[in-house]
């Protein structure tokens, strides 16, 4: 039987990405093959370098401040990036939490892997 699935805020299920110190991800759902809805935490001064993803990506800043490329984004800011379009670098100006929806695989981030 189909049912709603709820997840309370938690410190469980967070993972790190090798080569990206200060960045953690918590996968909330996998709506499409290879895609994800996930929370991302970036510690102040953490940097995700310039990169692309093969799929469209949608991001909401939940808390904190982040600079993506030349744009400073505060809590409540939303941005969308089509697949294949270069984005970043993402620089955490404070501790930051993002909610991201990616409609396909992450792909490689400057050789850091999938």
N, C-alpha and C positions, 0 to 999 in steps of 0.2 A: 504494500500500500504506500502511496506517496504521502509525504508529510513535510512539514517545515523543519528546517535544521537550524538550531540556534547555537551560537558560540559566545560565551561571556568573555569579557576582556581577561586576558591571562598572560602570565609570563612563560607559559609552556608552549612548546612547538616553534620557538624561534631558531633560525639557523643563520650561520654566517656564510659569506661568500669569500672563498679563498682569493687573496689579493686585494680585497676591499676592506681594510681595517675600519672598524667603527660602523659597519653596515650590517643590519640584521633583517631577515625576512620571516614573516609568518604567513604561510599559505592558508587562506580561508576557504577557497573553493576552486574547482577546476571546471569552468563553464564550457570550455571548448578544448579539443585535443591540443595539448601542449601549452594552453593558456592558463592564466590564473587571475584570481582576485586575491590580492595580498596586502598586508600591512608591511611597511618598511620603516625601520628606525635608523636614523643616521645620527651619530654622536656629533656634537659641535666640532667643526673643522674637518669632518669626514668628507672625502671627495670621491665621486663616481666620475671617471674620466669621460670625455667625448666618446659617444658610441651610437650605434643604431640597433634596432630590433627588426626582425623581418615582418612583424605583425603590428597593427595599430595598438597604441597604448594611451590610457587615460589616467590622469593623476589628480588627486585632491590633497592639498596640504591640510592635514588634520590639526597639527599643532607645530609651533616653532616657525623659523624662517629659513628659507633656502634660496640660493641663487642658482638658476639654471640658465646657462649661457650668460647673457647680459641682463636677464630679468630677475629682480628680487621678488620672491613670492612669500607672502605671509599666510597664516592660517585662514582657510576659506578660499584660497586661490585654486583654480582648476586649470589644467592645461591638457591638450590632446596632441599627440604626435603620430602622424601616419607611419605605417611600416616603411622601413628603408630610409627615413629622414634622420639626418644626424641631429643628436641632441646632447646637451650638456656643455661643459662639465656641470655636474650638480655639486654644489658646495654648501654644506650645512653651516649656516651662520649662527645657529643655536642648536640645541638638541631638537630634532625634527621627527615627526611621524607623518607618513604619507599613506594614502589608500590608493592602490593602483589596480587597474583592470587592464590586462594584456590579452589580446584576442588571438594568441598563438604563441609559439616557442619564444623564449628569451633570445636565443641565438648567442653568438659570442660577443663578449664585451672586451675589445682590445686584447684578444688572446687569453682572457681569463677563463674561458670555457662557457658551457651552456648552462 
